[in-house]
Amino acid sequence: MKSNVGGADKIARIVIGALLIGLALTGVIGAWGWIGVLALATGLFNFCPAYGLLGINTCKLKK
């Protein structure tokens, strides 16, 4: 797996994922909040399968 998630995208995924999971755990938004697991995982692993399919890369290139 090549990293394709970086910078602000990574931080946003982690924050939004954790927020959605927290809201699901407290029962505020229901079962749909568990979609935050996907956002959290892609942020932590720096890889998004959808980005790979679409050819998107938000990581800075390493020289």
PQR file of N, CA, C, O and H, with PARSE charges and radii, in Angstrom:
ATOM      1  N   MET A   1       0.844  -1.183   0.000 -0.4000 1.5000
ATOM      2  CA  MET A   1       0.000   0.000   0.000 -0.0000 2.0000
ATOM      3  C   MET A   1       0.881   1.234   0.000  0.5500 1.7000
ATOM      4  O   MET A   1       1.717   1.422   0.883 -0.5500 1.4000
ATOM      5  N   LYS A   2       0.684   2.048  -0.976 -0.4000 1.5000
ATOM      6  CA  LYS A   2       1.410   3.299  -1.074 -0.0000 2.0000
ATOM      7  C   LYS A   2       0.562   4.400  -0.424  0.5500 1.7000
ATOM      8  O   LYS A   2      -0.646   4.466  -0.655 -0.5500 1.4000
ATOM      9  H   LYS A   2       0.004   1.896  -1.694  0.4000 1.0000
ATOM     10  N   SER A   3       1.176   5.248   0.371 -0.4000 1.5000
ATOM     11  CA  SER A   3       0.440   6.326   1.038 -0.0000 2.0000
ATOM     12  C   SER A   3      -0.152   7.277   0.005  0.5500 1.7000
ATOM     13  O   SER A   3       0.535   7.694  -0.927 -0.5500 1.4000
ATOM     14  H   SER A   3       2.157   5.195   0.558  0.4000 1.0000
ATOM     15  N   ASN A   4      -1.421   7.616   0.170 -0.4000 1.5000
ATOM     16  CA  ASN A   4      -2.039   8.602  -0.715 -0.0000 2.0000
ATOM     17  C   ASN A   4      -2.890   9.617   0.051  0.5500 1.7000
ATOM     18  O   ASN A   4      -3.613  10.406  -0.558 -0.5500 1.4000
ATOM     19  H   ASN A   4      -1.980   7.278   0.928  0.4000 1.0000
ATOM     20  N   VAL A   5      -2.808   9.600   1.373 -0.4000 1.5000
ATOM     21  CA  VAL A   5      -3.516  10.557   2.217 -0.0000 2.0000
ATOM     22  C   VAL A   5      -2.483  11.273   3.075  0.5500 1.7000
ATOM     23  O   VAL A   5      -1.699  10.623   3.768 -0.5500 1.4000
ATOM     24  H   VAL A   5      -2.221   8.960   1.868  0.4000 1.0000
ATOM     25  N   GLY A   6      -2.471  12.581   3.040 -0.4000 1.5000
ATOM     26  CA  GLY A   6      -1.484  13.310   3.828 -0.0000 2.0000
ATOM     27  C   GLY A   6      -1.953  14.695   4.230  0.5500 1.7000
ATOM     28  O   GLY A   6      -2.970  15.187   3.741 -0.5500 1.4000
ATOM     29  H   GLY A   6      -3.108  13.109   2.477  0.4000 1.0000
ATOM     30  N   GLY A   7      -1.213  15.308   5.111 -0.4000 1.5000
ATOM     31  CA  GLY A   7      -1.438  16.687   5.523 -0.0000 2.0000
ATOM     32  C   GLY A   7      -2.776  16.939   6.184  0.5500 1.7000
ATOM     33  O   GLY A   7      -3.201  16.209   7.079 -0.5500 1.4000
ATOM     34  H   GLY A   7      -0.387  14.908   5.508  0.4000 1.0000
ATOM     35  N   ALA A   8      -3.429  17.995   5.718 -0.4000 1.5000
ATOM     36  CA  ALA A   8      -4.711  18.405   6.290 -0.0000 2.0000
ATOM     37  C   ALA A   8      -5.785  17.341   6.075  0.5500 1.7000
ATOM     38  O   ALA A   8      -6.684  17.186   6.901 -0.5500 1.4000
ATOM     39  H   ALA A   8      -3.084  18.588   4.991  0.4000 1.0000
ATOM     40  N   ASP A   9      -5.690  16.620   4.981 -0.4000 1.5000
ATOM     41  CA  ASP A   9      -6.641  15.544   4.690 -0.0000 2.0000
ATOM     42  C   ASP A   9      -6.583  14.475   5.780  0.5500 1.7000
ATOM     43  O   ASP A   9      -7.620  13.994   6.237 -0.5500 1.4000
ATOM     44  H   ASP A   9      -4.959  16.746   4.310  0.4000 1.0000
ATOM     45  N   LYS A  10      -5.389  14.109   6.191 -0.4000 1.5000
ATOM     46  CA  LYS A  10      -5.202  13.097   7.232 -0.0000 2.0000
ATOM     47  C   LYS A  10      -5.793  13.570   8.561  0.5500 1.7000
ATOM     48  O   LYS A  10      -6.522  12.829   9.220 -0.5500 1.4000
ATOM     49  H   LYS A  10      -4.546  14.499   5.820  0.4000 1.0000
ATOM     50  N   ILE A  11      -5.480  14.788   8.943 -0.4000 1.5000
ATOM     51  CA  ILE A  11      -5.974  15.346  10.211 -0.0000 2.0000
ATOM     52  C   ILE A  11      -7.496  15.425  10.200  0.5500 1.7000
ATOM     53  O   ILE A  11      -8.142  15.082  11.190 -0.5500 1.4000
ATOM     54  H   ILE A  11      -4.887  15.389   8.408  0.4000 1.0000
ATOM     55  N   ALA A  12      -8.071  15.874   9.091 -0.4000 1.5000
ATOM     56  CA  ALA A  12      -9.529  15.997   8.987 -0.0000 2.0000
ATOM     57  C   ALA A  12     -10.197  14.627   9.104  0.5500 1.7000
ATOM     58  O   ALA A  12     -11.227  14.495   9.764 -0.5500 1.4000
ATOM     59  H   ALA A  12      -7.547  16.153   8.287  0.4000 1.0000
ATOM     60  N   ARG A  13      -9.618  13.612   8.470 -0.4000 1.5000
ATOM     61  CA  ARG A  13     -10.194  12.266   8.539 -0.0000 2.0000
ATOM     62  C   ARG A  13     -10.171  11.722   9.967  0.5500 1.7000
ATOM     63  O   ARG A  13     -11.142  11.116  10.419 -0.5500 1.4000
ATOM     64  H   ARG A  13      -8.781  13.719   7.934  0.4000 1.0000
ATOM     65  N   ILE A  14      -9.065  11.938  10.674 -0.4000 1.5000
ATOM     66  CA  ILE A  14      -8.946  11.445  12.043 -0.0000 2.0000
ATOM     67  C   ILE A  14      -9.932  12.154  12.967  0.5500 1.7000
ATOM     68  O   ILE A  14     -10.608  11.508  13.767 -0.5500 1.4000
ATOM     69  H   ILE A  14      -8.276  12.431  10.307  0.4000 1.0000
ATOM     70  N   VAL A  15     -10.014  13.470  12.860 -0.4000 1.5000
ATOM     71  CA  VAL A  15     -10.906  14.247  13.727 -0.0000 2.0000
ATOM     72  C   VAL A  15     -12.371  13.917  13.435  0.5500 1.7000
ATOM     73  O   VAL A  15     -13.148  13.671  14.358 -0.5500 1.4000
ATOM     74  H   VAL A  15      -9.465  13.995  12.210  0.4000 1.0000
ATOM     75  N   ILE A  16     -12.743  13.910  12.170 -0.4000 1.5000
ATOM     76  CA  ILE A  16     -14.132  13.629  11.804 -0.0000 2.0000
ATOM     77  C   ILE A  16     -14.511  12.190  12.160  0.5500 1.7000
ATOM     78  O   ILE A  16     -15.611  11.933  12.650 -0.5500 1.4000
ATOM     79  H   ILE A  16     -12.112  14.110  11.421  0.4000 1.0000
ATOM     80  N   GLY A  17     -13.596  11.264  11.909 -0.4000 1.5000
ATOM     81  CA  GLY A  17     -13.867   9.865  12.252 -0.0000 2.0000
ATOM     82  C   GLY A  17     -14.085   9.676  13.740  0.5500 1.7000
ATOM     83  O   GLY A  17     -15.037   9.013  14.152 -0.5500 1.4000
ATOM     84  H   GLY A  17     -12.703  11.473  11.511  0.4000 1.0000
ATOM     85  N   ALA A  18     -13.205  10.259  14.554 -0.4000 1.5000
ATOM     86  CA  ALA A  18     -13.342  10.140  16.010 -0.0000 2.0000
ATOM     87  C   ALA A  18     -14.627  10.812  16.498  0.5500 1.7000
ATOM     88  O   ALA A  18     -15.302  10.297  17.389 -0.5500 1.4000
ATOM     89  H   ALA A  18     -12.432  10.798  14.219  0.4000 1.0000
ATOM     90  N   LEU A  19     -14.956  11.946  15.918 -0.4000 1.5000
ATOM     91  CA  LEU A  19     -16.183  12.655  16.299 -0.0000 2.0000
ATOM     92  C   LEU A  19     -17.423  11.817  15.973  0.5500 1.7000
ATOM     93  O   LEU A  19     -18.325  11.691  16.801 -0.5500 1.4000
ATOM     94  H   LEU A  19     -14.407  12.364  15.194  0.4000 1.0000
ATOM     95  N   LEU A  20     -17.466  11.250  14.776 -0.4000 1.5000
ATOM     96  CA  LEU A  20     -18.610  10.423  14.392 -0.0000 2.0000
ATOM     97  C   LEU A  20     -18.738   9.190  15.278  0.5500 1.7000
ATOM     98  O   LEU A  20     -19.846   8.824  15.672 -0.5500 1.4000
ATOM     99  H   LEU A  20     -16.734  11.352  14.102  0.4000 1.0000
ATOM    100  N   ILE A  21     -17.626   8.552  15.594 -0.4000 1.5000
ATOM    101  CA  ILE A  21     -17.668   7.379  16.470 -0.0000 2.0000
ATOM    102  C   ILE A  21     -18.167   7.773  17.861  0.5500 1.7000
ATOM    103  O   ILE A  21     -18.984   7.072  18.457 -0.5500 1.4000
ATOM    104  H   ILE A  21     -16.726   8.849  15.274  0.4000 1.0000
ATOM    105  N   GLY A  22     -17.669   8.896  18.370 -0.4000 1.5000
ATOM    106  CA  GLY A  22     -18.122   9.377  19.675 -0.0000 2.0000
ATOM    107  C   GLY A  22     -19.607   9.672  19.699  0.5500 1.7000
ATOM    108  O   GLY A  22     -20.292   9.346  20.668 -0.5500 1.4000
ATOM    109  H   GLY A  22     -17.004   9.466  17.886  0.4000 1.0000
ATOM    110  N   LEU A  23     -20.109  10.288  18.636 -0.4000 1.5000
ATOM    111  CA  LEU A  23     -21.538  10.587  18.560 -0.0000 2.0000
ATOM    112  C   LEU A  23     -22.370   9.311  18.440  0.5500 1.7000
ATOM    113  O   LEU A  23     -23.478   9.236  18.972 -0.5500 1.4000
ATOM    114  H   LEU A  23     -19.552  10.552  17.848  0.4000 1.0000
ATOM    115  N   ALA A  24     -21.839   8.320  17.749 -0.4000 1.5000
ATOM    116  CA  ALA A  24     -22.550   7.039  17.637 -0.0000 2.0000
ATOM    117  C   ALA A  24     -22.583   6.321  18.983  0.5500 1.7000
ATOM    118  O   ALA A  24     -23.600   5.733  19.351 -0.5500 1.4000
ATOM    119  H   ALA A  24     -20.939   8.381  17.317  0.4000 1.0000
ATOM    120  N   LEU A  25     -21.479   6.367  19.712 -0.4000 1.5000
ATOM    121  CA  LEU A  25     -21.423   5.712  21.015 -0.0000 2.0000
ATOM    122  C   LEU A  25     -22.396   6.325  22.016  0.5500 1.7000
ATOM    123  O   LEU A  25     -22.960   5.620  22.853 -0.5500 1.4000
ATOM    124  H   LEU A  25     -20.653   6.844  19.413  0.4000 1.0000
ATOM    125  N   THR A  26     -22.591   7.638  21.926 -0.4000 1.5000
ATOM    126  CA  THR A  26     -23.499   8.310  22.854 -0.0000 2.0000
ATOM    127  C   THR A  26     -24.941   8.273  22.377  0.5500 1.7000
ATOM    128  O   THR A  26     -25.840   8.704  23.100 -0.5500 1.4000
ATOM    129  H   THR A  26     -22.132   8.210  21.246  0.4000 1.0000
ATOM    130  N   GLY A  27     -25.180   7.763  21.170 -0.4000 1.5000
ATOM    131  CA  GLY A  27     -26.538   7.644  20.652 -0.0000 2.0000
ATOM    132  C   GLY A  27     -27.099   8.908  20.052  0.5500 1.7000
ATOM    133  O   GLY A  27     -28.303   8.994  19.807 -0.5500 1.4000
ATOM    134  H   GLY A  27     -24.451   7.413  20.583  0.4000 1.0000
ATOM    135  N   VAL A  28     -26.255   9.892  19.808 -0.4000 1.5000
ATOM    136  CA  VAL A  28     -26.726  11.165  19.267 -0.0000 2.0000
ATOM    137  C   VAL A  28     -27.136  11.032  17.799  0.5500 1.7000
ATOM    138  O   VAL A  28     -28.164  11.576  17.396 -0.5500 1.4000
ATOM    139  H   VAL A  28     -25.278   9.823  20.007  0.4000 1.0000
ATOM    140  N   ILE A  29     -26.345  10.316  16.994 -0.4000 1.5000
ATOM    141  CA  ILE A  29     -26.654  10.237  15.567 -0.0000 2.0000
ATOM    142  C   ILE A  29     -27.012   8.834  15.094  0.5500 1.7000
ATOM    143  O   ILE A  29     -27.314   8.656  13.914 -0.5500 1.4000
ATOM    144  H   ILE A  29     -25.510   9.874  17.321  0.4000 1.0000
ATOM    145  N   GLY A  30     -26.989   7.866  15.941 -0.4000 1.5000
ATOM    146  CA  GLY A  30     -27.404   6.519  15.564 -0.0000 2.0000
ATOM    147  C   GLY A  30     -26.309   5.726  14.870  0.5500 1.7000
ATOM    148  O   GLY A  30     -25.127   6.062  14.940 -0.5500 1.4000
ATOM    149  H   GLY A  30     -26.744   8.011  16.899  0.4000 1.0000
ATOM    150  N   ALA A  31     -26.734   4.669  14.201 -0.4000 1.5000
ATOM    151  CA  ALA A  31     -25.809   3.708  13.599 -0.0000 2.0000
ATOM    152  C   ALA A  31     -24.976   4.298  12.461  0.5500 1.7000
ATOM    153  O   ALA A  31     -23.873   3.817  12.203 -0.5500 1.4000
ATOM    154  H   ALA A  31     -27.694   4.395  14.144  0.4000 1.0000
ATOM    155  N   TRP A  32     -25.468   5.314  11.784 -0.4000 1.5000
ATOM    156  CA  TRP A  32     -24.701   5.911  10.684 -0.0000 2.0000
ATOM    157  C   TRP A  32     -23.392   6.524  11.156  0.5500 1.7000
ATOM    158  O   TRP A  32     -22.484   6.727  10.350 -0.5500 1.4000
ATOM    159  H   TRP A  32     -26.364   5.706  11.993  0.4000 1.0000
ATOM    160  N   GLY A  33     -23.280   6.815  12.415 -0.4000 1.5000
ATOM    161  CA  GLY A  33     -22.044   7.376  12.955 -0.0000 2.0000
ATOM    162  C   GLY A  33     -20.871   6.415  12.867  0.5500 1.7000
ATOM    163  O   GLY A  33     -19.715   6.837  12.890 -0.5500 1.4000
ATOM    164  H   GLY A  33     -24.018   6.649  13.070  0.4000 1.0000
ATOM    165  N   TRP A  34     -21.167   5.120  12.765 -0.4000 1.5000
ATOM    166  CA  TRP A  34     -20.088   4.128  12.676 -0.0000 2.0000
ATOM    167  C   TRP A  34     -19.335   4.207  11.362  0.5500 1.7000
ATOM    168  O   TRP A  34     -18.304   3.552  11.210 -0.5500 1.4000
ATOM    169  H   TRP A  34     -22.106   4.777  12.747  0.4000 1.0000
ATOM    170  N   ILE A  35     -19.821   4.991  10.405 -0.4000 1.5000
ATOM    171  CA  ILE A  35     -19.080   5.208   9.160 -0.0000 2.0000
ATOM    172  C   ILE A  35     -17.767   5.942   9.477  0.5500 1.7000
ATOM    173  O   ILE A  35     -16.840   5.952   8.668 -0.5500 1.4000
ATOM    174  H   ILE A  35     -20.659   5.522  10.528  0.4000 1.0000
ATOM    175  N   GLY A  36     -17.706   6.545  10.651 -0.4000 1.5000
ATOM    176  CA  GLY A  36     -16.495   7.219  11.102 -0.0000 2.0000
ATOM    177  C   GLY A  36     -15.315   6.275  11.252  0.5500 1.7000
ATOM    178  O   GLY A  36     -14.166   6.716  11.220 -0.5500 1.4000
ATOM    179  H   GLY A  36     -18.459   6.537  11.308  0.4000 1.0000
ATOM    180  N   VAL A  37     -15.578   4.983  11.414 -0.4000 1.5000
ATOM    181  CA  VAL A  37     -14.493   3.996  11.501 -0.0000 2.0000
ATOM    182  C   VAL A  37     -13.679   4.013  10.210  0.5500 1.7000
ATOM    183  O   VAL A  37     -12.453   3.912  10.246 -0.5500 1.4000
ATOM    184  H   VAL A  37     -16.511   4.625  11.441  0.4000 1.0000
ATOM    185  N   LEU A  38     -14.354   4.140   9.078 -0.4000 1.5000
ATOM    186  CA  LEU A  38     -13.649   4.195   7.789 -0.0000 2.0000
ATOM    187  C   LEU A  38     -12.774   5.438   7.688  0.5500 1.7000
ATOM    188  O   LEU A  38     -11.616   5.361   7.278 -0.5500 1.4000
ATOM    189  H   LEU A  38     -15.350   4.223   9.048  0.4000 1.0000
ATOM    190  N   ALA A  39     -13.332   6.574   8.061 -0.4000 1.5000
ATOM    191  CA  ALA A  39     -12.562   7.814   8.004 -0.0000 2.0000
ATOM    192  C   ALA A  39     -11.363   7.756   8.943  0.5500 1.7000
ATOM    193  O   ALA A  39     -10.263   8.171   8.577 -0.5500 1.4000
ATOM    194  H   ALA A  39     -14.273   6.636   8.394  0.4000 1.0000
ATOM    195  N   LEU A  40     -11.569   7.249  10.133 -0.4000 1.5000
ATOM    196  CA  LEU A  40     -10.487   7.135  11.105 -0.0000 2.0000
ATOM    197  C   LEU A  40      -9.392   6.190  10.599  0.5500 1.7000
ATOM    198  O   LEU A  40      -8.206   6.505  10.696 -0.5500 1.4000
ATOM    199  H   LEU A  40     -12.462   6.912  10.430  0.4000 1.0000
ATOM    200  N   ALA A  41      -9.783   5.051  10.067 -0.4000 1.5000
ATOM    201  CA  ALA A  41      -8.809   4.068   9.577 -0.0000 2.0000
ATOM    202  C   ALA A  41      -7.994   4.622   8.407  0.5500 1.7000
ATOM    203  O   ALA A  41      -6.776   4.451   8.366 -0.5500 1.4000
ATOM    204  H   ALA A  41     -10.746   4.795   9.988  0.4000 1.0000
ATOM    205  N   THR A  42      -8.654   5.279   7.464 -0.4000 1.5000
ATOM    206  CA  THR A  42      -7.912   5.817   6.315 -0.0000 2.0000
ATOM    207  C   THR A  42      -6.965   6.933   6.749  0.5500 1.7000
ATOM    208  O   THR A  42      -5.895   7.104   6.164 -0.5500 1.4000
ATOM    209  H   THR A  42      -9.644   5.417   7.497  0.4000 1.0000
ATOM    210  N   GLY A  43      -7.351   7.685   7.763 -0.4000 1.5000
ATOM    211  CA  GLY A  43      -6.456   8.719   8.278 -0.0000 2.0000
ATOM    212  C   GLY A  43      -5.259   8.139   9.007  0.5500 1.7000
ATOM    213  O   GLY A  43      -4.143   8.639   8.864 -0.5500 1.4000
ATOM    214  H   GLY A  43      -8.220   7.547   8.239  0.4000 1.0000
ATOM    215  N   LEU A  44      -5.476   7.093   9.786 -0.4000 1.5000
ATOM    216  CA  LEU A  44      -4.382   6.489  10.551 -0.0000 2.0000
ATOM    217  C   LEU A  44      -3.426   5.693   9.664  0.5500 1.7000
ATOM    218  O   LEU A  44      -2.221   5.673   9.914 -0.5500 1.4000
ATOM    219  H   LEU A  44      -6.383   6.687   9.903  0.4000 1.0000
ATOM    220  N   PHE A  45      -3.956   5.038   8.631 -0.4000 1.5000
ATOM    221  CA  PHE A  45      -3.115   4.219   7.762 -0.0000 2.0000
ATOM    222  C   PHE A  45      -2.559   4.981   6.552  0.5500 1.7000
ATOM    223  O   PHE A  45      -1.778   4.427   5.778 -0.5500 1.4000
ATOM    224  H   PHE A  45      -4.935   5.055   8.427  0.4000 1.0000
ATOM    225  N   ASN A  46      -2.955   6.238   6.389 -0.4000 1.5000
ATOM    226  CA  ASN A  46      -2.490   7.080   5.268 -0.0000 2.0000
ATOM    227  C   ASN A  46      -2.816   6.477   3.908  0.5500 1.7000
ATOM    228  O   ASN A  46      -2.104   6.729   2.936 -0.5500 1.4000
ATOM    229  H   ASN A  46      -3.589   6.688   7.017  0.4000 1.0000
ATOM    230  N   PHE A  47      -3.866   5.698   3.827 -0.4000 1.5000
ATOM    231  CA  PHE A  47      -4.242   5.084   2.560 -0.0000 2.0000
ATOM    232  C   PHE A  47      -5.755   5.055   2.410  0.5500 1.7000
ATOM    233  O   PHE A  47      -6.468   4.607   3.308 -0.5500 1.4000
ATOM    234  H   PHE A  47      -4.445   5.494   4.616  0.4000 1.0000
ATOM    235  N   CYS A  48      -6.237   5.533   1.275 -0.4000 1.5000
ATOM    236  CA  CYS A  48      -7.656   5.507   0.976 -0.0000 2.0000
ATOM    237  C   CYS A  48      -7.846   4.746  -0.334  0.5500 1.7000
ATOM    238  O   CYS A  48      -7.357   5.184  -1.375 -0.5500 1.4000
ATOM    239  H   CYS A  48      -5.657   5.897   0.546  0.4000 1.0000
ATOM    240  N   PRO A  49      -8.553   3.606  -0.298 -0.5600 1.5000
ATOM    241  CA  PRO A  49      -8.764   2.831  -1.521  0.2800 2.0000
ATOM    242  C   PRO A  49      -9.485   3.623  -2.616  0.5500 1.7000
ATOM    243  O   PRO A  49      -9.182   3.457  -3.798 -0.5500 1.4000
ATOM    244  N   ALA A  50     -10.421   4.470  -2.238 -0.4000 1.5000
ATOM    245  CA  ALA A  50     -11.141   5.273  -3.231 -0.0000 2.0000
ATOM    246  C   ALA A  50     -10.186   6.235  -3.937  0.5500 1.7000
ATOM    247  O   ALA A  50     -10.296   6.438  -5.146 -0.5500 1.4000
ATOM    248  H   ALA A  50     -10.667   4.605  -1.278  0.4000 1.0000
ATOM    249  N   TYR A  51      -9.251   6.828  -3.193 -0.4000 1.5000
ATOM    250  CA  TYR A  51      -8.256   7.708  -3.808 -0.0000 2.0000
ATOM    251  C   TYR A  51      -7.424   6.927  -4.820  0.5500 1.7000
ATOM    252  O   TYR A  51      -7.106   7.439  -5.894 -0.5500 1.4000
ATOM    253  H   TYR A  51      -9.162   6.664  -2.211  0.4000 1.0000
ATOM    254  N   GLY A  52      -7.072   5.691  -4.479 -0.4000 1.5000
ATOM    255  CA  GLY A  52      -6.289   4.860  -5.392 -0.0000 2.0000
ATOM    256  C   GLY A  52      -7.023   4.609  -6.696  0.5500 1.7000
ATOM    257  O   GLY A  52      -6.429   4.676  -7.772 -0.5500 1.4000
ATOM    258  H   GLY A  52      -7.331   5.275  -3.607  0.4000 1.0000
ATOM    259  N   LEU A  53      -8.319   4.321  -6.603 -0.4000 1.5000
ATOM    260  CA  LEU A  53      -9.120   4.075  -7.801 -0.0000 2.0000
ATOM    261  C   LEU A  53      -9.275   5.329  -8.661  0.5500 1.7000
ATOM    262  O   LEU A  53      -9.307   5.255  -9.889 -0.5500 1.4000
ATOM    263  H   LEU A  53      -8.802   4.267  -5.729  0.4000 1.0000
ATOM    264  N   LEU A  54      -9.371   6.483  -7.993 -0.4000 1.5000
ATOM    265  CA  LEU A  54      -9.579   7.740  -8.714 -0.0000 2.0000
ATOM    266  C   LEU A  54      -8.275   8.434  -9.107  0.5500 1.7000
ATOM    267  O   LEU A  54      -8.299   9.436  -9.822 -0.5500 1.4000
ATOM    268  H   LEU A  54      -9.346   6.543  -6.996  0.4000 1.0000
ATOM    269  N   GLY A  55      -7.143   7.910  -8.648 -0.4000 1.5000
ATOM    270  CA  GLY A  55      -5.851   8.502  -8.981 -0.0000 2.0000
ATOM    271  C   GLY A  55      -5.543   9.784  -8.217  0.5500 1.7000
ATOM    272  O   GLY A  55      -4.777  10.621  -8.693 -0.5500 1.4000
ATOM    273  H   GLY A  55      -7.124   7.096  -8.067  0.4000 1.0000
ATOM    274  N   ILE A  56      -6.128   9.940  -7.046 -0.4000 1.5000
ATOM    275  CA  ILE A  56      -5.911  11.122  -6.210 -0.0000 2.0000
ATOM    276  C   ILE A  56      -4.821  10.833  -5.210  0.5500 1.7000
ATOM    277  O   ILE A  56      -4.747   9.729  -4.672 -0.5500 1.4000
ATOM    278  H   ILE A  56      -6.750   9.260  -6.659  0.4000 1.0000
ATOM    279  N   ASN A  57      -3.970  11.814  -4.952 -0.4000 1.5000
ATOM    280  CA  ASN A  57      -2.891  11.669  -3.971 -0.0000 2.0000
ATOM    281  C   ASN A  57      -2.707  13.010  -3.276  0.5500 1.7000
ATOM    282  O   ASN A  57      -2.356  13.995  -3.926 -0.5500 1.4000
ATOM    283  H   ASN A  57      -4.030  12.711  -5.389  0.4000 1.0000
ATOM    284  N   THR A  58      -2.937  13.067  -1.962 -0.4000 1.5000
ATOM    285  CA  THR A  58      -2.743  14.310  -1.215 -0.0000 2.0000
ATOM    286  C   THR A  58      -1.455  14.298  -0.412  0.5500 1.7000
ATOM    287  O   THR A  58      -1.185  15.237   0.337 -0.5500 1.4000
ATOM    288  H   THR A  58      -3.221  12.267  -1.434  0.4000 1.0000
ATOM    289  N   CYS A  59      -0.649  13.241  -0.557 -0.4000 1.5000
ATOM    290  CA  CYS A  59       0.660  13.180   0.103 -0.0000 2.0000
ATOM    291  C   CYS A  59       1.668  14.020  -0.663  0.5500 1.7000
ATOM    292  O   CYS A  59       1.632  14.114  -1.889 -0.5500 1.4000
ATOM    293  H   CYS A  59      -0.868  12.479  -1.165  0.4000 1.0000
ATOM    294  N   LYS A  60       2.552  14.615   0.085 -0.4000 1.5000
ATOM    295  CA  LYS A  60       3.643  15.333  -0.572 -0.0000 2.0000
ATOM    296  C   LYS A  60       4.626  14.322  -1.132  0.5500 1.7000
ATOM    297  O   LYS A  60       4.869  13.282  -0.520 -0.5500 1.4000
ATOM    298  H   LYS A  60       2.582  14.539   1.082  0.4000 1.0000
ATOM    299  N   LEU A  61       5.177  14.615  -2.264 -0.4000 1.5000
ATOM    300  CA  LEU A  61       6.130  13.715  -2.896 -0.0000 2.0000
ATOM    301  C   LEU A  61       7.450  13.743  -2.151  0.5500 1.7000
ATOM    302  O   LEU A  61       7.935  14.809  -1.771 -0.5500 1.4000
ATOM    303  H   LEU A  61       4.979  15.460  -2.761  0.4000 1.0000
ATOM    304  N   LYS A  62       8.038  12.558  -1.940 -0.4000 1.5000
ATOM    305  CA  LYS A  62       9.335  12.450  -1.288 -0.0000 2.0000
ATOM    306  C   LYS A  62      10.403  12.361  -2.357  0.5500 1.7000
ATOM    307  O   LYS A  62      10.261  11.617  -3.327 -0.5500 1.4000
ATOM    308  H   LYS A  62       7.644  11.692  -2.248  0.4000 1.0000
ATOM    309  N   LYS A  63      11.479  13.125  -2.179 -0.4000 1.5000
ATOM    310  CA  LYS A  63      12.569  13.108  -3.167 -0.0000 2.0000
ATOM    311  C   LYS A  63      13.672  12.235  -2.725  0.5500 1.7000
ATOM    312  O   LYS A  63      14.672  12.100  -3.430 -0.5500 1.4000
ATOM    313  H   LYS A  63      11.594  13.730  -1.391  0.4000 1.0000
TER
END
